[in-house]
Amino acid sequence: MATAQAGTGRTITTSIPARLDRLPWSRWHWTIVIGLGTVWILDGLEVTVVGNIAGRLSEPGSGLPITSGQVTGIAAALYVAGACSGALFWGRLTDRYGRRKLFMITLAVYLAATALTALSFSTWWFFLFRFFTGFGIGGEYAAINSAIDELIPAYYRGRVDLVINGSFWIGAVGGSLLSIVALNTAVLPKDVGWRLTFALGVVLGLVILLVRRNVPESPRWLLIHGRDREAEEIVTSIEQKVEAEKGKPLAEPESALVIHQRASTSFREIARTVFSDYRRRAVLGFSLFVGQAFLYNAITFGFGAILTKFYDVPTGHTGYYFAVIAIGNFFGPLLLGKLFDTVGRRVMISSTYLLSGLLLFGTAWLFSRGSLTAGTLTACWCVVLFFASAGASSAYLTVSEIFPMETRAMSIAFFYALGTAAGGISGPLIFADLTETGVVGDTALAFQIGAGLMCAAGLVAAFLAVNAERRSLEDIAKPLSAAESPASAAPTTAGRRTRGSGAAQA
């Protein structure tokens, strides 16, 4: 098999990106969705379980000398800090060594860290492996979103990306219901139930690892790194499967791309491209991530604490309430996702952020007046997060498609890390302090901060969002290795199905 360096330095003409984009939806695409997208279910399970077991971990007999505030504050912040550093570390390697290799490694890191979390015997051990669990998940964000966008046809990319990122909330529902059983001392002892919830994450991760073995490397990545023969073999195999399923030949691709193959892209070139050539898009990505990160990381880690602190909901019952808002979160991307491909990115991104922010301001006002019960607060959050979830998922979609191919994983990693560090680390720490005071006004203030940041991000999107719907990735952001004209390119097997189609994409 060719190495990444074997064919670099050549100029080739290829229609592989167009061949991938013109494919109809098929069983093969479902394989990609299941193999790559299901990891967000694990992330949702992790985050939700920790939020819901915070009260139990702080009780005598749990096996850990830890407070509820430390679980929803320090441990939550360390998990996010791990995710941010993991995204940057693995993101760079993903652009350099490929999507497939890294999404296998990062899942293995997650599995090991989660298993060790279940074995926690002291506070420092719990904190340490919450960090490394996040470290693995952070790498997944860069590798998975890169692979998904490069394998899914342009016509479906928006809705698929949103639903996959929204599947986090399927895991959240599972985590909520699982915590109900795990926290029931009539079923499991105090020091055993919470450990089994983490152990279940390991079991699910192993199943995903087995399925993921069938997901190929991104042909787009292979092309740029001198491995066009492998890319051709993968795409031809996919086309044969789709043609066999549909019972008719595929249409010819409409365009070709000329690229100068390279072994790698320097960090300096990536930084210059993202922050100089695409500075407006960089502002957009940062704004979207900061808004959603503060809102989600603060509330996800702290919702159970709000219910127990202000509404005297028993620790073992908070999972029921969280399951309700988790369902609302999943249905947001599921029902609104198609509109991102039809109505368009700019309208849908800005409107989902603005609507969720305004609705959250209303929730904060009702909460501060004492007009809400545990049930009505949950209902309000369910509506807020229906829109916020679609918006938050679109942040990952946006940064994964608006920058050049060579910078994709690193761009996802950077904006995720920067935005999440600003909102995801400070959010849980601030929110834990505000909710622990037991003062209604303090918690309402936390709601208002999240609402304000979501509205601000929505306004930025209204002006700066890119109309990327149904466009090829190469059209949205020209690869750094792309040539201006196919005239001087040498023939290559990567273009054998073009039948003379030679116009390079813009």
Secondary structure, 3 states (H helix, E strand, C coil): CCCCCCCCCCEEEECHHHHHHCCCCCHHHHHHHHHHHCHHHHHHHHHHHHHHHHHHHCCCCCCCCCCHHHHHHHHHHHHHHHHHHHHHHHHHHHHHHCHHHHHHHHHHHHHHHHHHHHCCCCHHHHHHHHHHHHHHHHHHHHHHHHHHHHHCCCCCHHHHHHHHHHCHHHHHHHHHHHHHHHCCCCCCCHHHHHHHHHHHHHHHHHHHHHHHCCCCCCHHHHHHCCCHHHHHHHHHHHHHHHHHHHCCCCCCCCCEEEEECCCCCCHHHHHHHHHHHCHHHHHHHHHHHHHHHHHHHHHHHHHHHHHHHHHCCCHHHHHHHHHHHHHHHHHHHHHHHHHHHHCCHHHHHHHHHHHHHHHHHHHHHHHHCCCCCHHHHHHHHHHHHHHHHHHHHHHHHHHHHCCCHHHHHHHHHHHHHHHHHHHHHHHHHHHHHHHHCCCHHHHHHHHHHHHHHHHHHHHHHHHHCCCCCCCCHHHHCCCCCECCCHHHCECCHHHCCCCCCCCECC
